[in-house]
Amino acid sequence: MRAFLLLLAFVATGCAGKDGTWPSLARRPIEGPRPSAAAVGTPVATAAVVTAPAAVPPPATGAGAAIGDVPAQLATIDRDAANLGTRIGEQRAATAEAAKSAKGTKADSEEWAKAQLELTRLERLGNQLGDLRGKLDGIAGKLAAAAGGGADVAAPLKATGAVIGRVDALQAEYDASYAAASAAATAAP
């Protein structure tokens, strides 16, 4: 501890100036905003002006670029949601069967562990469903930004809303089945 305090004192004295004063924490001129010549009121010679390189424009702006890939994304999400719906139904049945086998067993039994495993698998599918909903929110945000830029997004927004409705209905069904499966799988003997 003594060595640490000595080291700390040594380092702290290194921060002080030669005359024993500490450096100022006030803003230095270089750290402040840079006034432009027009703001100061001095004329600027065009030959002396150094301009920054032009910024690279964003790739393809406009309605087509903003919403062009939305139909393909929606089709993929809709297909993935339908597949998840099937897998959730199958996993719900497997979880219910495992919970039924575990009913009345102790928490350290093989049946109880199997019920917990099946419940975890069902939960993982629910997480994937949440990921799909997050992608849909991203698409809706992209469409809102495009609409703010003046693009006509009525058709893709309507299609996005329909897919969101289907995913939300599947999410509600999943939530109810997960709650029931969780209650059955974690029920005390």
C-alpha distance (Angstrom), angle and dihedral (degrees) to the residues before:
residue distance angle dihedral
M1 . . .
R2 3.78 . .
A3 3.81 90.2 .
F4 3.79 90.3 52.4
L5 3.80 92.2 51.8
L6 3.81 91.0 48.8
L7 3.80 90.6 49.8
L8 3.80 90.6 48.1
A9 3.82 91.6 51.0
F10 3.80 90.9 48.3
V11 3.81 93.0 50.1
A12 3.80 92.8 45.6
T13 3.80 92.8 52.8
G14 3.80 89.1 52.1
C15 3.81 88.6 64.9
A16 3.79 93.7 59.0
G17 3.79 120.9 89.8
K18 3.82 124.4 -112.1
D19 3.77 90.5 -94.1
G20 3.83 91.4 52.7
T21 3.82 95.8 -105.1
W22 3.75 123.8 128.1
P23 3.79 120.1 -119.7
S24 3.77 118.3 -96.8
L25 3.76 118.1 -105.0
A26 3.81 91.7 -154.8
R27 3.78 118.1 121.7
R28 3.80 112.7 -88.6
P29 3.80 119.4 -137.2
I30 3.78 91.3 -108.6
E31 3.81 91.2 56.0
G32 3.80 96.0 55.8
P33 3.77 128.5 86.7
R34 3.77 114.0 -73.8
P35 3.81 112.1 -118.4
S36 3.77 115.3 -138.1
A37 3.77 121.2 -129.1
A38 3.80 91.0 -111.4
A39 3.79 91.0 54.1
V40 3.80 92.0 51.5
G41 3.80 92.2 46.2
T42 3.80 98.3 -123.2
P43 3.75 119.3 131.2
V44 3.77 115.3 -114.7
A45 3.75 122.5 -140.0
T46 3.77 109.3 -132.5
A47 3.79 93.2 -138.2
A48 3.80 92.3 57.2
V49 3.79 96.0 49.9
V50 3.75 113.8 105.7
T51 3.76 112.4 -160.4
A52 3.74 126.9 -159.1
P53 3.78 116.4 -116.0
A54 3.76 112.9 -89.2
A55 3.77 114.1 -92.5
V56 3.76 114.6 -110.2
P57 3.79 107.0 -107.2
P58 3.77 116.7 -122.2
P59 3.77 112.8 -96.0
A60 3.77 115.7 -90.7
T61 3.75 110.1 -21.0
G62 3.76 126.9 -161.8
A63 3.74 138.3 63.4
G64 3.79 95.9 -54.0
A65 3.80 94.5 54.9
A66 3.79 94.4 42.2
I67 3.78 96.9 50.0
G68 3.79 104.0 18.5
D69 3.79 96.6 101.8
V70 3.83 96.5 37.6
P71 3.83 96.4 94.8
A72 3.81 91.7 53.2
Q73 3.80 91.6 46.5
L74 3.79 91.2 49.4
A75 3.79 92.0 49.2
T76 3.81 90.7 51.8
I77 3.81 93.0 47.3
D78 3.81 92.0 46.1
R79 3.81 90.9 50.7
D80 3.81 91.6 46.4
A81 3.80 90.6 49.3
A82 3.81 91.6 51.7
N83 3.82 90.2 49.9
L84 3.79 90.3 48.1
G85 3.79 90.1 50.0
T86 3.81 89.5 56.3
R87 3.80 92.9 45.4
I88 3.81 91.8 47.3
G89 3.79 90.3 52.7
E90 3.81 91.0 50.9
Q91 3.79 92.6 45.4
R92 3.81 91.4 46.6
A93 3.81 88.6 57.3
A94 3.83 92.1 47.0
T95 3.81 90.7 48.5
A96 3.80 92.7 48.5
E97 3.81 90.8 49.9
A98 3.81 92.0 49.1
A99 3.81 91.4 46.7
K100 3.80 90.3 50.5
S101 3.82 90.2 51.7
A102 3.80 90.9 47.9
K103 3.80 95.0 49.8
G104 3.78 109.5 119.5
T105 3.82 94.7 10.8
K106 3.79 126.3 118.4
A107 3.80 121.8 -98.0
D108 3.79 91.4 -110.4
S109 3.79 95.3 52.4
E110 3.79 124.7 112.1
E111 3.81 91.5 -119.1
W112 3.80 92.2 54.1
A113 3.83 90.8 48.5
K114 3.84 90.1 50.1
A115 3.81 90.3 51.2
Q116 3.80 89.8 51.8
L117 3.80 91.1 48.8
E118 3.80 92.0 51.4
L119 3.80 90.2 47.3
T120 3.81 89.3 52.6
R121 3.79 90.5 51.3
L122 3.80 89.7 51.9
E123 3.79 90.0 49.4
R124 3.81 91.2 51.5
L125 3.80 89.6 56.1
G126 3.80 89.0 51.0
N127 3.80 89.2 53.2
Q128 3.80 89.8 53.4
L129 3.78 88.3 51.7
G130 3.81 88.9 52.9
D131 3.82 89.2 51.5
L132 3.80 90.0 55.2
R133 3.80 90.0 51.1
G134 3.80 89.1 51.3
K135 3.81 90.3 53.7
L136 3.79 89.6 51.1
D137 3.79 90.3 51.6
G138 3.81 88.2 52.7
I139 3.79 91.2 52.0
A140 3.81 91.1 48.3
G141 3.81 89.2 51.0
K142 3.79 91.4 50.3
L143 3.79 89.9 50.5
A144 3.79 91.5 48.7
A145 3.81 90.0 52.5
A146 3.80 90.4 49.0
A147 3.80 90.2 49.6
G148 3.79 88.9 51.1
G149 3.79 87.2 55.5
G150 3.79 91.0 54.2
A151 3.81 99.3 -98.1
D152 3.79 120.5 145.7
V153 3.80 102.7 -117.8
A154 3.81 99.7 159.0
A155 3.82 96.3 114.0
P156 3.82 98.2 43.5
L157 3.80 90.4 42.9
K158 3.80 90.7 53.2
A159 3.82 90.5 48.8
T160 3.81 90.6 47.7
G161 3.80 90.1 50.7
A162 3.81 90.8 52.2
V163 3.82 92.2 51.9
I164 3.81 90.4 45.4
G165 3.82 88.5 52.9
R166 3.80 91.8 52.5
V167 3.81 92.9 46.3
D168 3.81 92.1 46.8
A169 3.81 90.8 50.4
L170 3.80 89.5 50.6
Q171 3.82 89.2 47.5
A172 3.82 91.4 52.8
E173 3.80 90.4 49.1
Y174 3.80 90.2 47.8
D175 3.82 92.7 48.4
A176 3.80 91.8 53.6
S177 3.80 93.5 46.2
Y178 3.81 92.4 45.7
A179 3.79 92.0 51.2
A180 3.81 90.9 50.9
A181 3.81 93.2 44.8
S182 3.79 91.8 46.7
A183 3.79 91.8 51.2
A184 3.79 91.2 48.7
A185 3.81 95.3 44.2
T186 3.79 95.3 47.5
A187 3.79 98.3 40.2
A188 3.78 113.1 131.0
P189 3.80 115.7 -114.9
